[in-house]
Amino acid sequence: MNIYRAILFCLTCGLLLPEVLPAHAQASSGAGVTSTGAVDGVKDPNNGGSALTGARHPLYRLRKSDVVEIRFTFSPEFDQIATVLPDGFIALKTIGDLYAEDLTVLELGDSVRNAYATILRDPEVSVILKDFDRPFFVAGGQVGHPGKFELRSRTSVVEAIAIAGGFTEQSKHSQVVLFRKIADGIVEAHVLNIKAMLSSRNLEEDFELTPGDMLFVPQNRISKIRKFLPVSSLSTFFTPAQF
């Protein structure tokens, strides 16, 4: 009896044994097999595969200099405002230092509750984020107003350059560099041809900024030559014999 007759026999008897099914049949049958949404060995990022790089909507995590307000429902005498210090700790009344950096507001609330449980009975604690390092981007090089700017909403590279005062006469529009931090000590660089985008009136390739991005607009070659070219030497380039 070959394998296909065995399958037919099992179906007839009301049995379906996954171990006798071919691998491709197990993946598609749904009988006791969990699909990973893989195609040719590549996992679907929407199903938790290896291509998933992070949470879709991650909660904000506390950073140095962030300010939080801590309230006690039944013990208002312990209400306080605390700042995350350069070492990552906050100073709590009576309790002392508590590590807060990289915690979410909810996680900090749990830590504060556990800390005060040593002196209060079942403390009810709420934590409110009062001040924090707002999302930003940095624009440098040949833009009208180089500096650090708040990233208040969805902003593309072209929009960010406009916010930074636009291009100067010395700008090299075709080689704008976008630096993006992707891990500790690792920065990814993208060279964008903004001149071609604007000329073609097609902004489909215009990148959307993420917090912490840095834009650098280099100086064009002509302006570099002009910067170091003596005025007296211009006559050698424009002589009647050349026209």
Secondary structure as the mmCIF struct_conf table of DSSP 4:
data_model
#
loop_
_struct_conf.conf_type_id
_struct_conf.id
_struct_conf.beg_label_comp_id
_struct_conf.beg_label_asym_id
_struct_conf.beg_label_seq_id
_struct_conf.end_label_comp_id
_struct_conf.end_label_asym_id
_struct_conf.end_label_seq_id
HELX_RH_AL_P HELX_RH_AL_P1 ILE A 3 THR A 12
TURN_TY1_P TURN_TY1_P1 CYS A 13 GLY A 14
HELX_RH_3T_P HELX_RH_3T_P1 PRO A 18 VAL A 20
BEND BEND1 LEU A 21 LEU A 21
HELX_RH_AL_P HELX_RH_AL_P2 ALA A 23 SER A 29
BEND BEND2 ALA A 31 GLY A 32
STRN STRN1 VAL A 39 VAL A 39
TURN_TY1_P TURN_TY1_P2 ASP A 40 GLY A 41
STRN STRN2 VAL A 42 VAL A 42
HELX_LH_PP_P HELX_LH_PP_P1 LYS A 43 ASP A 44
HELX_RH_3T_P HELX_RH_3T_P2 PRO A 45 ASN A 47
TURN_TY1_P TURN_TY1_P3 GLY A 48 GLY A 48
TURN_TY1_P TURN_TY1_P4 SER A 50 ALA A 51
BEND BEND3 GLY A 54 GLY A 54
BEND BEND4 ARG A 56 HIS A 57
HELX_LH_PP_P HELX_LH_PP_P2 PRO A 58 TYR A 60
TURN_TY1_P TURN_TY1_P5 LYS A 64 SER A 65
STRN STRN3 VAL A 67 PHE A 72
BEND BEND5 THR A 73 PHE A 74
HELX_RH_3T_P HELX_RH_3T_P3 PRO A 76 PHE A 78
STRN STRN4 GLN A 80 THR A 83
TURN_TY1_P TURN_TY1_P6 PRO A 86 ASP A 87
BEND BEND6 GLY A 88 GLY A 88
STRN STRN5 PHE A 89 LEU A 92
TURN_TY1_P TURN_TY1_P7 LYS A 93 ILE A 95
STRN STRN6 GLY A 96 TYR A 99
TURN_TY1_P TURN_TY1_P8 GLU A 101 ASP A 102
HELX_RH_AL_P HELX_RH_AL_P3 VAL A 105 TYR A 116
TURN_TY1_P TURN_TY1_P9 ALA A 117 ILE A 119
BEND BEND7 LEU A 120 ASP A 122
STRN STRN7 VAL A 125 ASP A 131
STRN STRN8 PHE A 136 GLY A 141
BEND BEND8 GLN A 142 GLN A 142
STRN STRN9 VAL A 143 VAL A 143
BEND BEND9 GLY A 144 HIS A 145
STRN STRN10 GLY A 147 GLU A 150
BEND BEND10 SER A 153 SER A 153
STRN STRN11 SER A 156 SER A 156
HELX_RH_AL_P HELX_RH_AL_P4 VAL A 157 ILE A 163
TURN_TY1_P TURN_TY1_P10 ALA A 164 GLY A 165
STRN STRN12 PHE A 167 PHE A 167
TURN_TY1_P TURN_TY1_P11 GLU A 169 GLN A 170
STRN STRN13 SER A 171 SER A 171
HELX_RH_3T_P HELX_RH_3T_P4 HIS A 173 GLN A 175
STRN STRN14 VAL A 176 ALA A 183
TURN_TY1_P TURN_TY1_P12 ASP A 184 GLY A 185
STRN STRN15 ILE A 186 LEU A 192
HELX_RH_AL_P HELX_RH_AL_P5 ILE A 194 SER A 200
TURN_TY1_P TURN_TY1_P13 ARG A 201 ARG A 201
TURN_TY1_P TURN_TY1_P14 GLU A 204 GLU A 205
HELX_LH_PP_P HELX_LH_PP_P3 ASP A 206 PHE A 207
STRN STRN16 GLU A 208 GLU A 208
HELX_LH_PP_P HELX_LH_PP_P4 LEU A 209 LEU A 209
TURN_TY1_P TURN_TY1_P15 PRO A 211 GLY A 212
STRN STRN17 MET A 214 VAL A 217
HELX_LH_PP_P HELX_LH_PP_P5 PRO A 218 PRO A 218
STRN STRN18 GLN A 219 GLN A 219
HELX_LH_PP_P HELX_LH_PP_P6 ASN A 220 ASN A 220
HELX_RH_AL_P HELX_RH_AL_P6 ARG A 221 PHE A 228
HELX_RH_3T_P HELX_RH_3T_P5 VAL A 231 THR A 236
TURN_TY1_P TURN_TY1_P16 PHE A 237 PHE A 237
BEND BEND11 PHE A 238 PHE A 238
HELX_RH_3T_P HELX_RH_3T_P6 PRO A 240 GLN A 242
#
